[in-house]
């Protein structure tokens, strides 16, 4: 639904949703210094209204908001077909909470307290264009991905994917039949060249969510976990 920041002459538009004023103002000002256009909301209702009437390239969304929390805002946006990348911010650091956020459709997750440099790196990674950018169809069995339209189809049925899930699926398809490690995904998809914090749990949850969508409804399993090694996309040998 949105163009990558490097592919458009218009400023990158970011929505920052955070009820704590000091954090909201600090994040918004830091992103404006990057040359991005930033709008801010202090609660879920304001965020819903902005998402309904405006288009953004990225949403930085706090979980703990008054009234409608960030998780409710995120689920509503995804239900309404808004596939804008979402980076969730929250003081909740437990794995179960990360899983809940990612399951609701978040593309990445950053626990508080955080360094602005890491938040900026995560934002830039979510705004980067697709891995290789060349428009083509990638196939594996009855699964195909149109890399230009960024639409995945299996057995003739479109699979609803978030932008991050499309990136991961494209990478797996390009390396189908080969072992893809977490480190490869972290470096090539999340664009993290230095490990400020481990993304292993985030990657595992995204793969679990992607597998459920791609291999659901009794379809032949195409995404396989190789314990201690990583992941592989491909049909099982006959």
N, C-alpha and C positions, 0 to 999 in steps of 0.2 A: 504493500500500500504506500510505501514511502521510498523515495530515491536515496541512494547512498550519498553520504555527504560529499564524497570526492567526485561524484558524477553530475552535480548540479551547480549552476552558477549562483543559486540562492543560498542564503545562510542556513546552516543546520538548525533545525527547530527542536528544542528540548523542553519537555514539561517536567518540572521538579515538584514532587508532591511530598511535603514534610511539614508536620505540625509544629515542630520545635523551631522557633523563629531564627535563632542564631545559626543553627545548622542549615536551614533553608536558605538564608541570605548568603551564607558562606559558600555553599555549593553553587548557587545561582550566579554569584559574582565570579567565582572561579571559572565557570563554564562560559560566561560572557567574555572573559579575558581571552578565551580561545577563539573568539570571533563568532560564537554561536548565539542565536536568538533564543532567549530563555523566558518562559512563563512559569509562574509559581502558583501553587495552591496549598492551602493550609489544612484542608480536610477532604474527605472522600466525595462529598457532594459537589464541591468546587471542581475537583478533578474530573468527575463524571461530566459536568457541564462543559468543561474545556475540551474533553475528548470527543464529546458529541458534536461540537460545532467547529472544531479546528483539527488540522492534520499536523502531526508531529513526526519527527524522524526517530525520536527516542524518548522514553519515559523513565525517569528516576523516581521510584515509588517506595515510600516508607510503608512498612507493614502496620505499625501501631498508629492509627489515626483516630481522631474522635468520630463518633457516630459510625459511619461506614469505613471499615478498616481497609487497608491496602489490598488485602486478599480478595475482599468483596469487589473492590474497584477493578482489580485485574480480571477476575472471573467474568464480570459484567462486560468488560471490554472484549474479551475473547469470544464470549457468547454473541456479541454484536458484530463479530467479524473484523474487529480491529486487531491487526497482526503486527503493529508497531513493536519493535524490540523493547523489552522492559527489564530494567535492572532494579532488583528489589533491595532496599536498605532496611535493616532491622537489627535490634538488639538481641533478637532470638538467634542463638548460635548452635542449638542442638541439631543433629542430623535430621531428626524427624521434622523439624520446622523447615529445614532446607528442602526436604522432599516435598512437603506440603506446598511450599511456594512454587517450586518448579513444576509440580503436578498441576497447579492452577494455571500454568502457562507462562511463568517468568522465564526469561532467556538467560539470566545470570543472577547472582546472589552475592551481596557484600554485607558482612556482619559489622555492626558498630562495636567499638569505635574503629574508624578507618582513616587511613591517610588519604588526603585529596589526590595525591599522585596515583594511588591505586585505583580510586574511583575513576579518574580521568582515563587511565589505561583501559579499564573495563568498558567505559563509554566508547572510546575510540575503536575497540575491537568489535563492539556491536554495530558500529556505524560503517565498518569496512565493507566494501562490495564483496560479492561472492568470490569463492576461492580462486577460480581461474577466469570466470567472466565470459567465456566463449559460449554462445548459445548452441546447445545441442541436446539431444535426447540420450540419457544414460539408462541402460537397461540391465536387469537381472531377472530372468524368468518372466513372470507376469507383472513385475514391478518396473516402472519407468519414471524418470524425473526429467522434466523440461527445465534445463538450467537457465534459460532466458526468462520464461514465464514464472519460474520457481514454483511449479506445480507438480506434485507427485500423484501417480495413479497406480492402483493395483487392481488387476482383474477388471479393468474398465471403470473403477470407482475412485474418485478423487479422495486423497487422504488429507485432512486438515492439519497442516503443520505450521508451527511458529517459525520465524526467520532463522533462529538458531538450529532448529531441527532440520530445516532444509539444508543449512550449511553442513551439518554432521552427515546427513544422508548423502549429499553430493560427494563428500570426502570418502565415505565408505564405498560408494559406487565406483569412484575413480580408482580405488585400490581394492576392488572386489577380488576375493580369493586370497588376499594377503592379510597378514596380521597387522592390525592397526593398534598401536599402543596408546595409552592415555597421554604419554608425553608427546606423541605425534599430534593428537587432537588438540592438546593444550597449546602447542607451538603453532600449528597451521590453521586451526579453526578459531580458537580463543585468542590467538596472536599474543600469547604470553611467552616472551623470550627469557624472562627471569622469574623464578618462582617466589613472588612476594608471599603468597599463601598458596597452599596446595588446592588444586581444582579437582582432585580425584573424586570426591563425593559429588560435586556438581556434574562432572562428566558421567559418572555412573548413573545418576538419576536421569540425566538427559537421554542416555542410551536406553534405560529401562522404559522411559516414556515413549521414545521413538519405536522401540521394539513392539510395544503394545499396540501402537497405531499401524505399523507396517505388517506385523505378523498376527494380528488379531483375527477373530471370526474363523478360527480353524484353518487358516491359510498355512501353506508350507513355510517352515521357519527359514528365514533368510539371514537374520542378524544373530550371530552366535557369540557367546562369551567364552573366551579361552582363559581359564583360571590362571592367574599369575602372569599372563601374557598381554591380554587386551581383547580386541574384538575382531571378528571377521564377517564380512557380508558375502554370501554366496549360497548356492544350493548344495545340500549335502550330497556326497557321492552316492551313486545308485548302489 
